[in-house]
Amino acid sequence: MVWKKHDYDDIPGSYVFDGRRAHSSYALNKLFYSFNEESCRKEFEDDPAAYCDKFGLTESQKKLVVNQDFLGVLRAGTNIYYMAKFCIPRGVSVQDAGAAFQGISGDEFRENLLKKGEGLVERLEKEGGYWNG
Amino acid sequence: MAKIIGGVTTSHIPAVGNAISDGLTQDPYWKRFFDGYGPVHDWLAEKKPDLIIVVYNDHGLNFFLDKVPTFAIGCADKYDNADEGWGLKPTAPFDGDAEFSWHVAESLINQEFDMCTCQEMLVDHGFVNPMRVLFGDHEIWPVKAIPLAVNTVQHPLPSAQRCYKLGQALKTAIESYPQDMNVVIAGTGGLSHQLQGERAGIINVDYDLACIESIINDPDWFANQSTQEIIEQAGTEGIETIMWLVMRGALGEKVNCLHKHYHAPISNTGAGVLLLENADL
């Protein structure tokens, strides 16, 4: 059995959520999907390890979830949208999770984003046709 | 006969909904982004469309990864919003139009787009935030709405070209509906952004503006790009921009651009607003 190689595998710093990742992280994503229901969130809170067992997580996956190792959970192939259901209620935004990949703080991450907008209005004026207030 | 009177594009990110809920639309961070919808609001108020088809991707509310339809269309009379896992207050439900949906689904399938038909469909922020940002919050929404979901989450995804062709088929489907009805198509998501990996946080203004120009004047340029090429330029989540091509395909060959707005960043993304009308109307 072999996972087919894709051109997108070579894009640096990017993890495309394809069959290979979806397969290996299925139980993790399913656990996080259950958090759409408030009663499931409560059940998890009451006994995280037991809840992980219920979803058939491996021991290493369970450790990541119980320890709230958000970066580890992402590296284990969890889809970012399912990750959001785990991290947002715990005060960790999707931006904070992204920042963790670079070893910087959420604030630094947001600063870097703001820099992307510098000079934008002038740029759009030059392009022409854009609404500018 | 039903008629497509125009197409719009908009971001659908959760932060947009949060900003509306928290009353932050005139906050310095958000003001330029939200003010850029003004001309679209004016147009919608003037045209009063009967129905809007919102092309979006589900983020794990209605569809789990056990079953991921490439293209799905709501075929119900009503669509509910629900909590996505962090305590969001659901909006009022959206009225659909089952007869119209089933006609569109049948026409699309006859045109070899094998849609997943959904008689129950929870709509998440990908659908709800475009509705809120285009129409404001309502207990009774002023327009019927139909969700059309595209898988942009779990690869393999439909290609950009396939999305463009779906839009063209959607045009045929809508224009063959016997009842008089004015329809707007919203292409949502994008533009460039990447939420995870060491490359998280990319915003590619050059590429975003090129996509905007392509959607208006030369859709083939964007439609001919591969998933890998788009991800390379726009980021893993920026691939959502292919949904703009569904909207664009549903318009005619030539369009008039009535409004063009770009802002970056909003949260992690470059955000584009377009209002397009068929040139031959």
Interface residues (C-beta under 8 A of the other chain):
Chain A: H6 D7 Y8 I11 P12 G13 S14 Y15 V16 F17 D18 G19 A22 Y26 N29 K30 F32 Y33 F35 N36 E38 R41 L74 N79 I80 Y81 Y82 M83 A84 K85 F86 I88 P89 V94 Q95 A97 G98 A99 F101 Q102 F109 N112 L113 L114 K116 G117 L120 R123 L124 E127 G129 Y130 W131 G133
Chain B: R32 D35 G36 P39 H59 G60 L61 F64 L65 D66 A82 D83 E84 G85 W86 G87 V153 Q154 H155 P156 Q194 L195 Q196 G197 E198 R199 A200 G201 I203 V205 L209 S226 T227 Q228 I231 E232 G235 T236 E237 C257 H259 K260 H261 Y262 H263 A264 P265 S267 N268 G270 V273
